[in-house]
Every structure is written in C-alpha cells, then in structure tokens.
C-alpha cells in the first residue's frame, strides 16, 4: 500500500489503497467494512475495472463492467435516478475506475451508511463519489445490492 498526497489529492497504487482511504475519511461515520465492487458475471476472476455514474446530492450511482457492460445500480438508485454524467477523474480525465463501498455497520449486523469511492486506474487519484444513509438494513441485503 502506498497512499500519497500530491497537490492536495490522495492517490493510491491499487484497490487496497482505496480500501484504506475509505477507512480513514475525516468527518464521516466509522467505516467497519469495505467491499471491492466487481462484476459477478465473471465468476472467480471477476474484473474490477468499471465505469460509474454517480450523483452525490441524490445519493445514487450505477456501475458498468468494462469487460461485459453489465450495469449494476447502487442500492435503490434506479428508483431515484437523476441521470448524472459518467464519472471522470478530476486529475487526468480517465473514466475507468476501481470502486469500493465503505459500510458503517456499528452493531456488526446492520448497515447505517454506505460511501462509494473510486480509484482512477490511470493516475491513481482517490475520490469519493456519493453516500447513502440507511435505516439499519441487514448487512447481507446491502451487500446483495452493491
């Protein structure tokens, strides 16, 4: 892991750096679980490179697998979709990212907050995309809808 700060922006070399970054967010609920989002259509060797659309004000997002174009909404994003632009790295403009979801699970069983973050596969810049406050949703249910 090599988390760095360059020109006020955090960068990382791989998805593990993104996981660590989510665990250390200032002013946010504690992140107890971090899930690397990947395309389940590919079995054991699921790719992690994806495109993502996210609206931080509405708390919606959906991701699309770079390999097969399978689209997956974050939780109930489809019901509240705002048609946000595709994410592009604020540093280099690349649109391909690795994604992680940080989960606040204070009792170990129920999720109360989800934060979605990206790591640019080109320059490594780490960026928060959106977050969602939940009313104590069971962890397995939340994991099934990421």
N, C-alpha and C positions, 0 to 999 in steps of 0.2 A: 504494500500500500504506500502510495506517495501522494498525499494531499498537499497541494501547494496553493498559495495565493499570489496571483500575478495581476497587477493593475486593479486591485480590489476585487477580483473574481477568483473563486475557488475552482481549481482544476484537479482532475484525478486521472490516473493511468488506466483504471479498469473499473468494472462494476462494483468491486469490493470497496473502492474508494467512495463511490456513490452511496453505498450502504452505510459506511462510516459517517459520511457527511450528514445523512438523514438523522442519524442518532445524536448529532450534536447541534441541532438547529436552535438558535437563540430565540427566546420569547415564545416558543411553541410547546405544546404538551410533550411529555417524555415519549419517545418512540421506543416501544418494547419489542416490536417485531419489524423486520424489514424483509420484504419479498421482492426478489428479482422477477420482473414480468417477462414472460417468454411465450412463444406461440405453442400451444398444446397440440396443434395439428401434426407436429413432427416427432412425437414420442420422446424417447430418451435423449436425443441430441437436439433439443428444441433451440432454435435461433433466438437471440436476444435483441438483434438489431431491428428497430421499428421506426415507423413514422408515428407522430402523435399530433392530435388536435386537442387543445385544452383552453378553457375559459376560467381564469382564476376568480372572477367575480361571481360566476354562476355555479362554480364547483363541479363542472362537467369535463369529461375527457373521453377520448376513444383512441385506441392504438391500432395500427395496421402492420402486420408482419411484412417485412421486407421480402421474404422468400416466397410466400404464397398469397399475400394480400388479404388474409383473414383479418377481419375487423372485430375488435372486442371493446365494448363500452365499459367505462369505469362505473361500477355500481348501477344506479338508475339514471345514468346520463342521457340515455335515449329519450326518456320522458320529459327531460328539461333542456333538450338540445338547443344551443344558441348559434350554431354554425360558425364556430371560431376558425380562424386561419390555422393552417398547418404550422406547427412549431418550427422555428429555425433558430439555430444557435446565435445568441447575441454577440458572440465573439468572431466567428468565422462564417456564419450563414448556412452551415451544413444542416440538412433536415433529418439526418439519420441519427438516432439516439438509442442508448440503452436506458431502460426505465426501471425504477424501483418504487414500491409503495411502502411508506413508513406507517406503522399502525400503533396507535395508543390503545393499549389493552391493559388497563390498570388492575383488573382482577384476574388476568390470565385467560379469561373465557369470553369476554365481551369487548368489542371494538367500539370506541367512542369518537375516534378521529382518524382520518386517513389523509396522508400527504403524498402527492405524486411528484416525482423528481426525475430529471433526465441528465445523462452524461453524453455530451457530444462525442461521437466516435472519431471525429477528425481532430479537434483541438483539446478535448478532454474537459471542457468547461462544464461545471455542475450548476444546474438551475432548478429551482422549484417551479412547478407548473400550475398546480391547483391543490386545494384541500377540501375535505368534506367533513362536517361534524355529523356524527350519527348518534342515535339514541340506543345505546347498549345493544348492538347487533352481535349475534353469536359469531365467533371467530371463523368457524368453518363456512358459514354463509357468506361472510365478507370475502374470504379467500376465493370462493367459487365465482365471485362477480368482479374480480380484478382483471 
